[in-house]
C-alpha cells in the first residue's frame, strides 16, 4: 500500500517537473521577425510592447536585411516569422492568415483625384505611380487592379521609404497606393488626400509565414495570435 502511494507521488512529481520545463520553454527564447514595409507598421511597436509584457524573457529581433526574400531566409533558419502579403507557394512554408487591410490611393491636395468619389484602374493611366519596391508582380495593386485591365501608368518609380514618398506626393510629384493605416499620421496632419479604390474598396490580406516542418516553441504560436490583432 505504501509502495503504491509512493509510486503515485513520484508520478505526480515527474509530471510537475515536466510541466515546469514546458513553462520555462514557453517563457524563454528568441524570435526573429521579418516584415515588408516594417517602417510603416505604426502598430507593430505597440504590439511588441504588449507581447513583451506577457513574455518578458522572449527576445524579439526585427531582421530588416532579409525582408526582401523572407521565404528563403525562413527555410535557411535565419528568420522564424515573416509578415507577408503575397504568399509564394512552397512545400516547406506554412501561411497563417492575420488580417485584411485596405489599400487607398494617396495624392496631393492639388491633384485632380480630389474631385472623384472613388478611383478605378483607368484613372491611373496618365499618372506617375510610386511603388515601394520591384518586381511589379509583387505589387498587389498592380497585379490585381491595373494588370487585369491592361492599364500601364505613364511612369512607375520605386521608392522604399514611406516618408520620402509622402514628401513627393505633397508637391504633386506622383501618386501612390498604400495601406490606409500606414498613411494615418499624414492624414491627421492634413498633408495629403486619399480615395478608395473601387466603390467598395480594395483590401489586401496579410499572412504570417513560418517553417512548416519545424516544431515551433509555443510562444511563436502565441506571437502570431498577437499579430492577428495588429490592426
C-alpha positions in Angstrom: 0.0 0.0 0.0 2.8 2.4 0.9 4.7 1.3 -2.3 1.6 2.1 -4.4 1.3 5.5 -2.8 5.0 6.2 -3.3 4.6 5.3 -7.0 1.7 7.8 -7.4 3.6 10.5 -5.6 6.7 10.0 -7.8 4.5 10.0 -10.9 3.0 13.4 -9.9 6.4 14.8 -9.2 7.6 13.8 -12.6 4.5 15.3 -14.2 5.1 18.6 -12.3 8.7 18.7 -13.3 7.7 18.1 -17.0 5.1 20.9 -16.7 7.7 23.3 -15.2 10.1 22.6 -18.1 7.3 23.3 -20.6 6.6 26.6 -18.9 10.2 27.5 -18.8 10.5 26.8 -22.6 7.4 28.9 -23.2 8.7 31.9 -21.3 12.3 31.9 -22.5 13.7 32.1 -26.1 14.1 34.3 -29.1 12.1 35.2 -32.2 13.4 36.7 -35.4 10.8 38.7 -37.3 10.8 40.0 -40.8 8.1 42.2 -42.3 7.7 44.0 -45.6 7.4 47.8 -45.1 8.4 47.5 -41.5 9.0 51.2 -41.1 5.3 51.9 -41.9 3.9 49.4 -39.5 2.9 52.0 -36.9 1.0 49.4 -34.9 4.0 47.0 -34.6 6.0 48.6 -31.8 2.9 48.8 -29.6 2.1 45.2 -30.3 5.7 44.1 -29.5 5.5 46.1 -26.2 2.2 44.3 -25.3 3.7 40.9 -26.1 6.8 41.6 -24.1 4.6 42.5 -21.1 3.3 38.9 -21.1 6.5 37.3 -22.3 9.4 39.4 -20.9 12.0 36.7 -21.5 11.4 36.3 -25.2 13.9 38.4 -27.2 12.4 39.7 -30.5 14.8 40.7 -33.2 13.4 42.5 -36.3 15.5 41.4 -39.2 15.4 44.2 -41.8 18.1 43.0 -44.2 16.2 39.8 -45.1 12.8 41.3 -45.7 13.2 41.3 -49.5 13.3 37.5 -49.7 11.9 36.2 -46.4 10.9 32.7 -47.6 14.4 31.6 -48.4 15.6 33.0 -45.1 12.9 31.1 -43.2 14.0 27.9 -45.0 17.6 28.6 -44.1 16.7 29.1 -40.5 17.6 32.8 -40.3 14.0 34.0 -39.7 11.3 32.5 -37.5 8.2 34.5 -38.6 7.7 36.8 -41.6 4.7 39.1 -42.3 3.9 38.7 -46.0 1.2 40.0 -48.4 2.0 37.8 -51.4 2.3 34.2 -50.4 4.7 32.2 -52.5 3.7 28.5 -52.7 6.4 26.4 -51.1 6.1 22.9 -49.6 8.3 24.0 -46.7 6.3 27.1 -45.7 3.0 27.4 -43.8 0.9 30.6 -44.0 -1.4 31.7 -41.3 -3.9 34.4 -42.1 -3.5 37.5 -39.9 -5.8 40.3 -41.1 -7.0 42.3 -44.1 -6.1 46.0 -44.6 -7.5 48.5 -47.1 -5.2 50.0 -49.8 -6.1 53.5 -50.8 -4.7 56.0 -53.4 -2.7 58.8 -51.9 -2.1 62.1 -53.7 -1.6 65.8 -53.1 -4.2 68.3 -52.1 -4.0 69.8 -55.6 -4.5 66.6 -57.5 -7.5 66.1 -59.8 -8.3 62.9 -57.9 -9.7 65.1 -55.2 -12.8 65.6 -57.3 -13.6 61.9 -57.6 -15.8 59.8 -55.3 -13.5 56.8 -55.7 -10.9 55.6 -58.2 -10.8 52.8 -60.7 -8.0 51.2 -62.8 -8.3 53.6 -65.8 -7.8 56.6 -63.6 -4.1 55.7 -63.2 -3.4 55.5 -66.9 -1.9 59.1 -67.1 -0.3 59.0 -63.6 3.2 58.7 -62.2 2.8 55.8 -59.8 5.3 55.5 -56.9 5.7 51.9 -55.6 7.6 50.6 -52.6 9.7 48.0 -54.4 10.0 45.8 -57.5 9.4 43.4 -59.2 6.0 44.6 -60.3 4.5 41.1 -59.9 5.0 41.6 -56.1 2.9 44.8 -56.1 -0.6 43.7 -55.2 -2.3 46.9 -56.6 -0.6 46.5 -60.0 -1.2 42.7 -60.2 -4.8 42.8 -59.1 -6.2 46.1 -60.3 -4.1 47.5 -63.2 -2.7 44.5 -65.0 -6.1 42.7 -65.5 -7.5 45.9 -67.1 -4.3 46.4 -69.3 -3.6 49.7 -67.6 0.0 51.0 -67.5 0.8 54.3 -65.8 3.0 56.7 -67.8 5.7 56.2 -65.2 6.5 53.9 -62.3 9.1 54.8 -59.8 10.5 52.6 -56.9 10.9 54.3 -53.5 11.1 52.1 -50.4 10.7 54.9 -47.8 7.2 55.9 -46.9 8.2 59.3 -45.6 10.1 60.2 -48.8 7.1 59.1 -50.9 4.8 61.3 -48.9 7.1 64.3 -49.4 7.0 63.7 -53.2 3.2 63.4 -53.2 2.8 66.6 -51.2 4.4 68.5 -54.1 2.2 66.7 -56.6 5.1 64.6 -58.0 3.3 61.3 -58.4 0.6 59.2 -56.6 0.9 56.0 -54.6 -1.3 53.2 -53.3 -0.7 52.4 -49.6 -2.3 50.9 -46.6 -4.8 53.3 -45.1 -3.3 52.7 -41.6 0.3 53.5 -42.9 -0.7 57.0 -44.0 -2.9 57.8 -41.0 -0.3 60.1 -39.3 -0.1 62.1 -42.5 -3.8 62.4 -42.8 -4.0 63.7 -39.3 -1.7 66.5 -40.2 -3.7 67.3 -43.3 -0.6 66.7 -45.5 -2.2 64.6 -48.3 -5.5 63.3 -49.6 -6.7 59.8 -50.3 -9.6 58.0 -52.1 -10.8 54.4 -52.0 -10.0 52.1 -54.9 -13.3 50.8 -56.5 -16.6 51.6 -55.0 -16.3 49.0 -52.1 -12.6 49.5 -51.5 -9.6 47.3 -52.3 -8.3 45.0 -49.5 -5.1 43.1 -49.1 -4.6 40.1 -46.8 -1.6 39.7 -44.5 -0.1 36.3 -43.5 2.4 35.0 -41.1 4.9 32.7 -42.9 6.6 30.1 -40.8 8.5 26.9 -41.5 6.0 24.0 -41.9 8.2 21.1 -40.8 9.5 22.8 -37.7 8.3 22.1 -34.2 7.8 25.6 -33.1 8.0 26.8 -29.4 4.6 27.6 -28.2 5.4 31.3 -27.8 5.8 31.6 -31.6 2.1 30.5 -32.0 1.2 33.0 -29.3 3.1 35.7 -31.0 1.2 35.0 -34.3 -2.1 35.3 -32.4 -0.9 38.8 -31.3 0.0 39.7 -34.9 -3.6 38.8 -36.0 -4.8 41.6 -33.7 -2.3 44.1 -35.3 -4.9 46.4 -36.8 
